[in-house]
């Protein structure tokens, strides 16, 4: 019986990720790596997988994936190899008024595959604030606001930094989030969100419009989940590049 793929799943490994400032950030990644091996190949693939990962984990970045997967494909004589690596990524941010330093955590993922062609996807999950336009319109004072998570997945045409994707998303909500705020900062972000009300549909459209004109982004998808403060359920919206080509994003 020919198996579709064999490999390792949820393998936890320390890695170093390249930062835009030239440094490297140490983090812990969860990795799944599979290969479609020929039936005649009976040796264990786990040792090869872990050996290849060990060679690259000290300098991991998106453009490494094709080379890493090519090595796996060659060593295992595989028809196809694919890998997914998810990890927390931290960026230092300053509060908007006090300038207080703190580290914001973002969920990131590299996904790659290789057979006769090569494919690479980058994903960032970015928290933002959304303030309800309808609530603002009908209320004499105040409006409900909440934290939302924007998940942007892109197929890069050229090398693109995680920081660049994260900044793109953060500019599209009612307001950015910060890990640490002083009282003057709280006043600033509250008033900024109030002045910039957005539904999840609005956030999806703005992110998609910016991704469309980005010179280094090909295919993309955007999903936004808003953890509503006055409902038990979340609000959600999604779009990908195919929708924009059909004229669904305006």
DRENTORBA-478174 format. One record per residue: residue number from 1; residue in three letters; x, y, z of N, C-alpha, C in turn. Coordinates in Angstrom, 1 decimal. Each point is the difference from the previous one (the first is absolute). Layout:
// DRENTORBA-478174
{NUM ala {X Y Z} {X Y Z} {X Y Z}};
...
***
This chain:
// DRENTORBA-478174
{1 unk {0.8 -1.2 0.0} {-0.8 1.2 0.0} {0.9 1.3 0.0}};
{2 unk {-0.3 0.8 -0.9} {0.8 1.3 -0.1} {-0.6 1.0 1.0}};
{3 unk {0.8 0.6 0.9} {-0.5 1.0 0.9} {0.0 1.4 -0.6}};
{4 unk {-0.9 0.8 0.4} {-0.1 1.4 -0.6} {1.2 0.8 0.5}};
{5 unk {0.3 -0.2 1.3} {1.2 0.7 0.6} {0.3 -0.5 1.4}};
{6 unk {1.3 0.1 0.3} {0.4 -0.4 1.4} {0.9 1.2 0.5}};
{7 unk {0.1 0.1 1.3} {0.8 1.1 0.5} {-0.1 0.1 1.5}};
{8 unk {0.3 1.2 0.5} {-0.1 0.4 1.4} {-1.1 1.1 0.1}};
{9 unk {-0.6 0.1 1.2} {-1.1 1.0 0.2} {0.2 0.5 1.4}};
{10 unk {-0.2 1.3 0.2} {0.1 0.7 1.3} {1.4 -0.2 0.6}};
{11 unk {1.0 0.1 -0.8} {1.4 -0.1 0.5} {0.4 1.3 0.5}};
{12 unk {0.3 0.1 1.3} {0.4 1.3 0.6} {1.5 0.2 -0.1}};
{13 unk {0.4 1.2 -0.5} {1.4 0.2 -0.2} {0.4 1.5 0.2}};
{14 unk {1.1 0.3 0.6} {0.5 1.4 0.1} {0.5 0.4 -1.3}};
{15 unk {-0.3 1.2 -0.5} {0.4 0.5 -1.2} {0.4 1.5 0.1}};
{16 unk {0.8 0.5 -0.9} {0.4 1.4 -0.1} {-0.6 0.6 -1.3}};
{17 unk {-0.8 1.0 0.2} {-0.7 0.7 -1.1} {0.7 1.3 -0.4}};
{18 unk {0.2 0.3 -1.2} {0.6 1.2 -0.4} {-0.9 1.2 0.2}};
{19 unk {0.5 1.1 0.6} {-0.8 1.2 0.3} {0.4 1.0 -1.1}};
{20 unk {-0.9 1.0 -0.2} {0.2 1.0 -1.0} {1.2 0.9 0.4}};
{21 unk {0.2 0.2 1.3} {1.1 0.8 0.4} {1.4 -0.6 -0.1}};
{22 unk {0.1 -1.2 -0.5} {1.2 -0.7 -0.2} {0.4 -1.0 1.1}};
{23 unk {-0.8 0.0 1.1} {0.3 -1.0 1.1} {-0.8 -1.3 -0.3}};
{24 unk {0.2 -0.9 0.9} {-0.8 -1.3 -0.1} {-0.7 -0.2 1.4}};
{25 unk {-1.2 -0.4 -0.2} {-0.9 -0.2 1.2} {-0.1 -1.5 0.3}};
{26 unk {0.3 -0.4 1.3} {-0.1 -1.4 0.4} {-1.5 -0.2 0.4}};
{27 unk {-0.6 -1.0 -0.5} {-1.3 -0.4 0.4} {-0.2 -1.5 -0.1}};
{28 unk {-1.1 -0.5 0.3} {-0.3 -1.4 0.0} {-1.1 -0.3 -1.0}};
{29 unk {0.3 -0.9 -1.0} {-0.9 -0.2 -1.1} {-0.6 -1.4 0.2}};
{30 unk {-1.2 -0.2 -0.5} {-0.7 -1.3 -0.1} {0.0 -0.3 -1.5}};
{31 unk {0.6 -1.2 -0.3} {0.2 -0.3 -1.4} {-0.6 -1.3 -0.4}};
{32 unk {-0.6 0.0 -1.2} {-0.5 -1.2 -0.6} {0.6 -0.2 -1.4}};
{33 unk {0.6 -1.1 -0.2} {0.8 -0.2 -1.3} {-0.4 -1.4 -0.5}};
{34 unk {-0.5 0.0 -1.2} {-0.4 -1.3 -0.7} {0.7 -0.1 -1.4}};
{35 unk {0.1 -1.3 -0.4} {0.5 -0.3 -1.3} {-0.8 -1.2 -0.6}};
{36 unk {-0.2 0.1 -1.3} {-0.6 -1.1 -0.8} {1.1 -0.9 -0.5}};
{37 unk {0.4 -1.1 0.7} {1.1 -0.8 -0.4} {-0.4 -1.1 -0.9}};
{38 unk {0.9 -0.5 -0.8} {-0.3 -1.2 -0.8} {-0.2 -1.2 0.9}};
{39 unk {-0.8 -1.0 -0.5} {-0.3 -1.2 0.8} {1.3 -0.8 0.4}};
{40 unk {1.0 0.1 -0.9} {1.2 -0.8 0.3} {0.8 0.5 1.1}};
{41 unk {-0.2 1.3 0.4} {0.8 0.6 1.0} {-0.5 -0.4 1.4}};
{42 unk {0.8 -0.8 0.7} {-0.5 -0.6 1.2} {0.7 0.5 1.3}};
{43 unk {1.0 0.8 -0.2} {0.8 0.6 1.1} {-0.9 1.0 0.7}};
{44 unk {0.3 0.2 1.3} {-0.7 1.1 0.8} {0.3 1.3 -0.6}};
{45 unk {-1.0 0.9 -0.1} {0.2 1.3 -0.5} {0.2 1.0 1.1}};
{46 unk {-0.2 -0.4 1.3} {0.0 1.0 1.1} {1.4 0.5 0.2}};
{47 unk {1.0 -0.8 -0.1} {1.4 0.4 0.1} {0.4 1.0 -1.0}};
{48 unk {-0.4 -0.2 -1.2} {0.3 0.9 -1.1} {-0.7 1.4 0.2}};
{49 unk {-1.3 -0.1 0.4} {-0.7 1.3 0.3} {0.7 0.8 1.1}};
{50 unk {0.3 -0.7 1.1} {0.6 0.8 1.1} {1.4 0.5 -0.3}};
{51 unk {0.8 -0.8 -0.8} {1.3 0.4 -0.4} {-0.1 1.3 -0.9}};
{52 unk {-0.9 0.0 -0.9} {-0.2 1.1 -0.9} {-0.4 1.3 0.8}};
{53 unk {-0.9 -0.2 0.9} {-0.5 1.1 0.8} {1.2 0.6 0.9}};
{54 unk {0.8 -0.9 0.5} {1.1 0.4 0.8} {1.0 0.9 -0.8}};
{55 unk {0.2 -0.3 -1.3} {0.9 0.8 -0.8} {-0.5 1.4 -0.2}};
{56 unk {-1.3 0.2 0.0} {-0.5 1.3 -0.4} {-0.6 0.8 1.2}};
{57 unk {-0.2 -0.6 1.1} {-0.8 0.7 1.1} {0.6 1.2 0.6}};
{58 unk {1.4 0.2 -0.2} {0.6 1.2 0.6} {-0.1 1.2 -0.9}};
{59 unk {-0.5 -0.2 -1.2} {-0.2 1.2 -0.9} {-1.2 -0.3 -0.9}};
{60 unk {-1.2 0.0 0.6} {-1.2 -0.3 -0.7} {-0.7 1.2 -0.5}};
{61 unk {-0.4 -0.1 -1.3} {-0.8 1.1 -0.6} {-0.7 -0.6 -1.2}};
{62 unk {-0.9 0.7 -0.5} {-0.9 -0.5 -1.0} {0.7 -0.6 -1.2}};
{63 unk {1.0 0.7 -0.5} {0.7 -0.4 -1.2} {0.8 -1.3 0.2}};
{64 unk {0.2 -0.4 1.3} {0.7 -1.3 0.2} {-0.8 -1.2 -0.3}};
{65 unk {-1.4 0.2 0.1} {-0.9 -1.1 -0.2} {0.2 -0.8 -1.3}};
{66 unk {0.1 0.6 -1.2} {0.2 -0.7 -1.2} {1.3 -0.9 0.1}};
{67 unk {1.1 0.6 0.5} {1.3 -0.8 0.1} {-0.2 -1.1 0.9}};
{68 unk {-0.6 0.2 1.2} {-0.2 -1.0 1.0} {-0.8 -1.2 -0.5}};
{69 unk {-1.1 0.4 -0.7} {-0.9 -1.0 -0.5} {0.6 -0.8 -1.2}};
{70 unk {0.9 0.7 -0.8} {0.7 -0.7 -1.1} {0.9 -1.0 0.6}};
{71 unk {0.7 0.3 1.1} {0.8 -1.0 0.6} {-0.7 -1.2 0.5}};
{72 unk {-1.2 0.2 0.6} {-0.8 -1.1 0.5} {-0.5 -0.8 -1.2}};
{73 unk {-0.4 0.7 -1.0} {-0.5 -0.7 -1.2} {1.1 -0.9 -0.7}};
{74 unk {1.2 0.5 0.0} {1.1 -0.7 -0.6} {0.4 -1.2 0.8}};
{75 unk {0.2 0.2 1.3} {0.5 -1.0 0.9} {-1.0 -1.2 0.1}};
{76 unk {-1.3 0.3 0.0} {-1.0 -1.0 0.1} {-0.5 -0.5 -1.4}};
{77 unk {0.5 0.6 -1.0} {-0.5 -0.4 -1.4} {-1.5 0.2 -0.1}};
{78 unk {-0.5 1.1 0.6} {-1.4 0.2 0.2} {-0.6 0.7 -1.2}};
{79 unk {-1.2 -0.3 -0.3} {-0.7 0.7 -1.1} {-0.4 1.4 0.5}};
{80 unk {-0.3 0.2 1.3} {-0.4 1.3 0.5} {0.4 0.1 1.5}};
{81 unk {0.4 1.2 0.4} {0.3 0.3 1.4} {-0.7 1.2 0.4}};
{82 unk {-0.5 0.1 1.2} {-0.7 1.2 0.5} {0.3 0.2 1.5}};
{83 unk {0.0 1.3 0.4} {0.3 0.3 1.3} {-0.8 1.2 0.5}};
{84 unk {-0.4 0.0 1.2} {-0.7 1.1 0.7} {0.7 0.3 1.3}};
{85 unk {0.3 1.2 0.2} {0.7 0.5 1.2} {-0.7 1.1 0.6}};
{86 unk {-0.6 -0.2 1.2} {-0.7 1.1 0.7} {0.8 0.4 1.2}};
{87 unk {0.0 1.3 0.3} {0.9 0.5 1.1} {-0.5 1.4 0.5}};
{88 unk {0.2 0.3 1.3} {-0.3 1.4 0.4} {1.2 0.9 -0.3}};
{89 unk {-0.4 1.2 -0.4} {1.0 1.0 -0.5} {-0.2 1.3 0.8}};
{90 unk {1.1 0.6 0.6} {-0.2 1.1 0.8} {0.6 1.3 -0.6}};
{91 unk {-0.7 1.1 0.1} {0.5 1.3 -0.5} {-0.1 1.0 1.1}};
{92 unk {1.0 0.8 0.2} {0.1 1.0 1.0} {-0.9 1.2 -0.5}};
{93 unk {-0.9 0.5 0.8} {-0.8 1.1 -0.3} {0.0 1.1 1.1}};
{94 unk {-0.1 1.2 -0.4} {-0.1 1.1 1.0} {-1.5 0.5 0.1}};
{95 unk {-0.4 0.2 1.2} {-1.4 0.5 0.2} {-0.1 1.4 -0.7}};
{96 unk {-1.1 0.4 -0.5} {-0.1 1.1 -0.9} {0.2 1.4 0.6}};
{97 unk {-0.2 0.1 1.3} {0.2 1.3 0.7} {1.2 0.0 1.0}};
{98 unk {0.0 -1.0 0.9} {1.1 -0.1 1.0} {1.3 -0.5 -0.6}};
{99 unk {-0.1 -0.8 -1.1} {1.2 -0.6 -0.5} {0.4 -1.2 0.7}};
{100 unk {-0.8 -0.5 0.9} {0.3 -1.2 0.8} {0.3 -1.2 -0.9}};
{101 unk {1.2 -0.7 0.2} {0.3 -1.1 -0.8} {-0.7 -1.3 0.4}};
{102 unk {-0.3 -0.8 -0.9} {-0.6 -1.4 0.3} {0.2 -0.8 -1.2}};
{103 unk {-0.2 -1.3 0.2} {0.1 -1.0 -1.1} {-1.4 -0.5 -0.3}};
{104 unk {-0.4 0.1 -1.3} {-1.2 -0.6 -0.5} {0.3 -1.3 -0.7}};
{105 unk {-0.9 -1.0 0.3} {0.1 -1.3 -0.5} {-0.9 -0.2 -1.2}};
{106 unk {0.5 -0.6 -1.1} {-0.8 -0.2 -1.2} {0.2 -1.5 -0.4}};
{107 unk {-1.1 -0.6 -0.4} {0.1 -1.4 -0.5} {0.4 0.0 -1.5}};
{108 unk {1.0 -0.8 -0.3} {0.5 0.0 -1.4} {0.1 -1.5 -0.5}};
{109 unk {0.0 -0.2 -1.3} {0.1 -1.3 -0.5} {0.6 0.1 -1.4}};
{110 unk {1.0 -0.9 -0.3} {0.6 -0.2 -1.3} {-0.6 -1.4 -0.5}};
{111 unk {-0.5 0.0 -1.2} {-0.5 -1.3 -0.6} {0.6 -0.1 -1.4}};
{112 unk {0.7 -1.2 -0.2} {0.6 -0.2 -1.3} {-0.2 -1.4 -0.5}};
{113 unk {0.0 -0.1 -1.3} {-0.1 -1.3 -0.7} {0.9 0.0 -1.2}};
{114 unk {0.4 -1.2 -0.4} {0.8 -0.2 -1.2} {-0.4 -1.3 -0.7}};
{115 unk {-0.3 0.0 -1.3} {-0.1 -1.2 -0.8} {0.7 0.3 -1.3}};
{116 unk {-0.8 0.2 -1.1} {0.6 0.5 -1.2} {0.0 1.5 0.0}};
{117 unk {-0.7 0.6 1.0} {0.0 1.5 0.2} {0.2 0.3 1.4}};
{118 unk {0.2 1.2 0.3} {0.3 0.4 1.4} {-1.1 1.0 0.4}};
{119 unk {-0.4 -0.1 1.3} {-1.0 1.0 0.5} {0.4 0.4 1.4}};
{120 unk {-0.2 1.3 0.3} {0.3 0.5 1.3} {-1.1 1.0 0.5}};
{121 unk {-0.4 -0.2 1.2} {-1.0 0.9 0.6} {0.5 0.5 1.3}};
{122 unk {-0.3 1.3 0.3} {0.3 0.6 1.3} {-1.3 0.4 0.6}};
{123 unk {-0.2 -0.2 1.3} {-1.2 0.3 0.7} {0.4 0.8 1.3}};
{124 unk {-0.7 1.1 0.2} {0.1 0.7 1.3} {-1.4 0.2 0.6}};
{125 unk {0.0 -0.1 1.3} {-1.3 0.2 0.7} {0.2 1.2 0.9}};
{126 unk {-0.7 1.1 -0.2} {0.3 1.3 0.6} {-1.3 0.4 0.7}};
{127 unk {0.2 0.4 1.3} {-1.2 0.5 0.8} {-0.1 1.5 -0.3}};
{128 unk {-1.3 0.5 -0.1} {-0.3 1.4 -0.2} {-1.2 0.3 0.9}};
{129 unk {-0.3 1.3 0.1} {-1.3 0.4 0.6} {-1.0 0.3 -1.1}};
{130 unk {-1.2 -0.4 0.2} {-1.1 0.5 -0.9} {-1.1 0.6 0.8}};
{131 unk {-0.5 1.1 -0.5} {-1.1 0.7 0.7} {-1.2 0.0 -0.9}};
{132 unk {-1.2 -0.3 0.5} {-1.2 -0.2 -0.9} {-0.6 1.3 -0.5}};
{133 unk {0.0 0.2 -1.3} {-0.6 1.2 -0.5} {-1.5 0.2 0.3}};
{134 unk {-0.7 -1.2 0.0} {-1.5 0.1 0.3} {-0.2 0.4 1.5}};
{135 unk {0.8 -0.6 0.9} {-0.1 0.4 1.4} {0.3 1.5 0.2}};
{136 unk {1.0 0.5 -0.7} {0.3 1.4 0.2} {-1.1 0.9 -0.6}};
{137 unk {-0.6 -0.5 -1.1} {-1.1 0.8 -0.6} {-1.2 0.2 0.8}};
{138 unk {-0.4 -1.1 0.8} {-1.3 0.0 0.7} {0.1 0.4 1.4}};
{139 unk {1.3 0.1 0.5} {0.1 0.3 1.5} {0.3 1.5 0.2}};
{140 unk {-0.5 0.5 1.1} {0.2 1.4 0.4} {1.4 0.1 0.5}};
{141 unk {0.5 -1.0 0.6} {1.4 0.1 0.6} {0.6 -1.4 -0.1}};
{142 unk {1.2 0.0 -0.6} {0.8 -1.3 0.0} {-0.4 -0.9 -1.2}};
{143 unk {0.7 -1.1 -0.1} {-0.2 -1.0 -1.0} {0.7 -1.2 0.4}};
{144 unk {-0.5 -1.2 -0.3} {0.7 -1.2 0.4} {1.2 -0.3 -0.9}};
{145 unk {1.1 -0.4 0.6} {1.2 -0.3 -0.8} {0.5 -1.3 0.6}};
{146 unk {0.9 -0.6 -0.8} {0.5 -1.3 0.4} {1.3 -0.3 -0.7}};
{147 unk {0.7 -1.1 0.5} {1.2 -0.5 -0.7} {-0.4 -0.9 -1.1}};
{148 unk {0.7 0.2 -1.1} {-0.2 -0.9 -1.2} {1.3 -0.6 -0.4}};
{149 unk {0.0 -1.1 -0.7} {1.2 -0.6 -0.6} {-0.1 -0.1 -1.5}};
{150 unk {1.0 0.5 -0.6} {0.0 0.0 -1.5} {1.1 -1.0 -0.4}};
{151 unk {-0.4 -1.0 -0.8} {0.9 -1.0 -0.5} {0.2 0.3 -1.5}};
{152 unk {1.2 0.4 -0.4} {0.4 0.3 -1.3} {1.0 -1.1 -0.5}};
{153 unk {-0.4 -0.7 -1.1} {0.9 -1.0 -0.6} {0.4 0.5 -1.4}};
{154 unk {1.2 0.0 -0.4} {0.5 0.5 -1.3} {0.9 -1.0 -0.6}};
{155 unk {0.0 0.1 -1.4} {1.0 -0.7 -0.8} {1.0 1.0 -0.5}};
{156 unk {1.1 0.1 0.6} {1.0 1.1 -0.4} {0.6 -0.2 -1.4}};
{157 unk {0.1 1.1 -0.7} {0.6 0.0 -1.3} {1.5 0.2 0.2}};
{158 unk {0.4 0.6 1.0} {1.4 0.2 0.4} {0.1 0.0 1.5}};
{159 unk {1.2 0.1 0.5} {0.2 -0.1 1.5} {-0.8 1.2 0.6}};
{160 unk {-0.8 -0.4 1.1} {-0.7 1.0 0.8} {0.1 -0.3 1.4}};
{161 unk {0.2 1.1 0.8} {0.3 -0.2 1.5} {-1.4 -0.2 0.7}};
{162 unk {0.1 -0.7 1.1} {-1.2 -0.2 0.8} {-0.4 1.3 0.6}};
{163 unk {0.9 0.9 0.4} {-0.3 1.3 0.5} {-0.8 0.8 -1.0}};
{164 unk {0.3 -0.1 -1.2} {-0.7 0.7 -1.1} {-1.5 -0.4 -0.1}};
{165 unk {-0.2 -1.3 0.1} {-1.4 -0.5 -0.1} {-0.8 0.4 1.3}};
{166 unk {0.7 -0.1 1.1} {-0.6 0.4 1.3} {-0.4 1.5 0.0}};
{167 unk {0.9 0.8 -0.5} {-0.3 1.5 0.0} {-1.2 0.3 -1.0}};
{168 unk {0.0 -0.7 -1.1} {-1.1 0.1 -0.9} {-1.3 -0.2 0.6}};
{169 unk {-0.1 -1.1 0.8} {-1.3 -0.4 0.7} {-0.3 1.0 1.1}};
{170 unk {1.0 0.4 0.8} {-0.3 0.9 1.1} {-0.5 1.3 -0.4}};
{171 unk {0.3 0.4 -1.2} {-0.5 1.3 -0.5} {-1.5 0.0 -0.5}};
{172 unk {-0.6 -1.2 0.1} {-1.3 -0.2 -0.6} {-1.2 -0.1 1.0}};
{173 unk {0.3 0.0 1.3} {-1.1 -0.1 1.0} {-0.4 1.4 0.5}};
{174 unk {-0.9 0.0 0.9} {-0.4 1.2 0.7} {1.2 0.6 0.7}};
{175 unk {0.8 -0.8 0.6} {1.2 0.4 0.7} {0.9 -1.2 0.2}};
{176 unk {1.3 0.3 0.2} {1.0 -1.1 0.3} {-0.2 -0.4 1.5}};
{177 unk {0.6 -1.2 0.2} {0.1 -0.5 1.4} {1.4 0.1 0.5}};
{178 unk {0.1 0.1 1.3} {1.3 0.1 0.7} {0.0 -0.9 1.2}};
{179 unk {1.2 -0.5 0.3} {0.1 -0.9 1.2} {-0.1 0.8 1.3}};
{180 unk {0.5 1.2 0.0} {0.0 0.8 1.2} {-0.3 1.5 -0.3}};
{181 unk {-1.0 0.5 0.8} {-0.4 1.4 -0.2} {-0.1 0.7 1.3}};
{182 unk {0.4 1.3 0.0} {-0.3 0.9 1.2} {-1.3 0.7 -0.2}};
{183 unk {-0.5 0.8 1.0} {-1.2 0.6 -0.1} {-0.2 0.9 -1.2}};
{184 unk {1.1 0.9 -0.3} {-0.1 0.8 -1.2} {-0.2 -0.8 -1.3}};
{185 unk {0.7 -1.2 0.0} {-0.1 -0.8 -1.2} {-1.4 -0.6 -0.1}};
{186 unk {-0.6 -0.4 1.1} {-1.4 -0.5 0.0} {-0.9 1.0 -0.6}};
{187 unk {0.1 1.2 0.4} {-0.8 1.1 -0.5} {0.1 0.1 -1.6}};
{188 unk {1.3 0.0 -0.4} {0.3 0.1 -1.4} {-0.6 -1.1 -0.8}};
{189 unk {0.2 -1.3 0.4} {-0.5 -1.1 -0.9} {-1.5 -0.1 0.1}};
{190 unk {-0.6 0.4 1.1} {-1.5 0.0 0.1} {-0.6 1.0 -0.9}};
{191 unk {0.6 1.2 0.0} {-0.6 1.0 -0.9} {0.4 -0.2 -1.5}};
{192 unk {1.1 -0.6 -0.2} {0.3 -0.4 -1.4} {-0.9 -1.0 -0.6}};
{193 unk {-0.3 -1.0 0.8} {-1.0 -1.0 -0.5} {-1.4 0.6 -0.2}};
{194 unk {-0.4 0.9 0.9} {-1.3 0.6 -0.1} {-0.1 0.9 -1.2}};
{195 unk {1.1 0.6 -0.4} {0.0 0.8 -1.2} {0.1 -0.8 -1.3}};
{196 unk {0.3 -1.3 0.1} {0.2 -0.9 -1.1} {-0.8 -1.3 0.1}};
{197 unk {-1.3 0.1 0.0} {-0.8 -1.2 0.2} {0.1 -0.9 -1.3}};
{198 unk {0.0 -1.3 0.3} {0.1 -1.0 -1.2} {-0.7 -1.3 0.4}};
{199 unk {-0.8 -0.5 -1.0} {-0.5 -1.3 0.1} {1.1 -1.0 -0.4}};
{200 unk {-0.2 -1.3 0.2} {1.0 -1.0 -0.4} {0.1 0.1 -1.6}};
{201 unk {-1.1 0.2 -0.6} {0.0 0.1 -1.5} {0.9 1.2 -0.5}};
{202 unk {-0.1 1.1 0.8} {0.9 1.1 -0.4} {1.4 -0.3 0.1}};
{203 unk {0.4 -0.7 1.1} {1.4 -0.4 0.2} {0.5 -0.9 -1.1}};
{204 unk {-0.8 -1.0 -0.3} {0.3 -1.0 -1.1} {0.3 0.8 -1.3}};
{205 unk {-0.9 0.9 -0.3} {0.1 0.7 -1.3} {1.3 0.9 0.0}};
{206 unk {0.3 0.7 1.1} {1.2 0.8 0.0} {1.3 -0.8 -0.1}};
{207 unk {0.0 -1.1 0.8} {1.2 -0.9 -0.1} {0.2 -0.5 -1.5}};
{208 unk {-1.2 -0.5 -0.5} {0.1 -0.5 -1.4} {0.4 1.0 -1.0}};
{209 unk {-0.5 1.2 0.1} {0.4 1.1 -0.9} {1.5 0.3 0.1}};
{210 unk {0.6 0.0 1.2} {1.4 0.2 0.1} {0.8 -1.1 -0.5}};
{211 unk {-0.5 -1.3 0.2} {0.7 -1.1 -0.5} {0.0 0.0 -1.5}};
{212 unk {-1.1 0.4 -0.6} {-0.1 0.0 -1.5} {1.1 0.9 -0.6}};
{213 unk {0.3 1.1 0.6} {0.9 1.0 -0.6} {1.5 -0.2 0.4}};
{214 unk {0.2 -1.0 0.9} {1.3 -0.3 0.5} {0.8 -0.7 -1.1}};
{215 unk {1.2 0.6 -0.4} {0.7 -0.6 -1.1} {0.6 -1.4 0.3}};
{216 unk {0.1 -0.4 1.2} {0.7 -1.3 0.4} {-1.0 -1.1 0.4}};
{217 unk {-1.4 0.3 -0.2} {-1.0 -0.9 0.4} {-0.7 -0.5 -1.2}};
{218 unk {-0.1 -1.4 -0.2} {-0.8 -0.5 -1.1} {-1.4 -0.4 0.6}};
{219 unk {-0.3 -1.3 0.1} {-1.2 -0.4 0.6} {0.0 0.3 1.5}};
{220 unk {-1.2 0.3 0.5} {-0.2 0.2 1.5} {-1.4 -0.3 0.4}};
{221 unk {-0.1 -0.2 1.3} {-1.3 -0.1 0.7} {0.0 0.8 1.3}};
{222 unk {-1.2 0.5 0.3} {-0.1 0.8 1.3} {-1.2 -0.5 0.7}};
{223 unk {0.1 -0.4 1.3} {-1.1 -0.3 0.8} {0.1 0.9 1.3}};
{224 unk {-1.2 0.5 0.4} {-0.1 0.8 1.2} {-1.0 -0.6 1.0}};
{225 unk {0.4 -0.2 1.2} {-1.0 -0.5 1.0} {0.0 1.1 1.1}};
{226 unk {-1.2 0.5 0.3} {-0.1 1.0 1.0} {-0.7 -0.6 1.2}};
{227 unk {0.6 0.0 1.2} {-0.5 -0.6 1.2} {-0.9 1.0 0.7}};
{228 unk {-1.3 0.0 -0.4} {-0.9 1.0 0.3} {-0.2 0.2 1.5}};
{229 unk {-0.1 1.3 0.5} {-0.1 0.2 1.4} {-1.4 0.0 0.5}};
{230 unk {-1.0 0.1 -0.9} {-1.4 0.0 0.4} {-0.8 -1.2 -0.5}};
{231 unk {0.8 -0.9 -0.6} {-0.7 -1.3 -0.5} {0.9 -1.2 0.5}};
{232 unk {-0.7 -1.1 0.1} {0.8 -1.2 0.3} {0.7 -0.5 -1.2}};
{233 unk {-0.5 0.3 -1.2} {0.7 -0.5 -1.2} {1.0 1.0 -0.5}};
{234 unk {0.8 -0.5 -1.0} {1.0 0.9 -0.7} {-0.6 0.4 -1.3}};
{235 unk {0.5 1.2 -0.5} {-0.3 0.4 -1.4} {1.2 -0.4 -0.8}};
{236 unk {-0.3 -0.4 -1.3} {1.1 -0.5 -0.8} {-0.2 0.4 -1.5}};
{237 unk {1.1 0.3 -0.7} {0.0 0.3 -1.4} {1.2 -0.6 -0.6}};
{238 unk {-0.1 -0.4 -1.3} {1.1 -0.6 -0.7} {0.0 0.4 -1.5}};
{239 unk {1.2 0.2 -0.6} {0.1 0.2 -1.4} {1.3 -0.5 -0.5}};
{240 unk {0.1 -0.4 -1.3} {1.4 -0.3 -0.5} {0.1 0.6 -1.4}};
{241 unk {1.1 -0.1 -0.6} {0.3 0.7 -1.2} {-1.0 -0.3 -1.1}};
{242 unk {-0.5 -1.3 -0.1} {-1.0 -0.3 -1.0} {-1.2 0.8 0.1}};
{243 unk {-0.4 0.3 1.3} {-1.2 0.9 0.2} {0.2 1.4 -0.5}};
{244 unk {1.2 0.5 0.2} {0.3 1.3 -0.5} {0.0 0.1 -1.6}};
{245 unk {0.4 -1.1 -0.6} {0.0 -0.1 -1.5} {-1.4 -0.1 -0.5}};
{246 unk {-1.0 -0.5 0.8} {-1.3 0.0 -0.3} {-0.8 1.2 0.3}};
{247 unk {0.7 1.0 0.6} {-0.6 1.3 0.3} {-0.8 0.0 1.3}};
{248 unk {0.3 -0.9 0.9} {-0.7 -0.1 1.2} {0.5 0.9 1.1}};
{249 unk {1.2 0.5 -0.2} {0.6 0.9 1.0} {0.0 1.4 -0.6}};
{250 unk {-0.8 0.9 0.6} {0.0 1.4 -0.5} {0.1 1.0 1.1}};
***
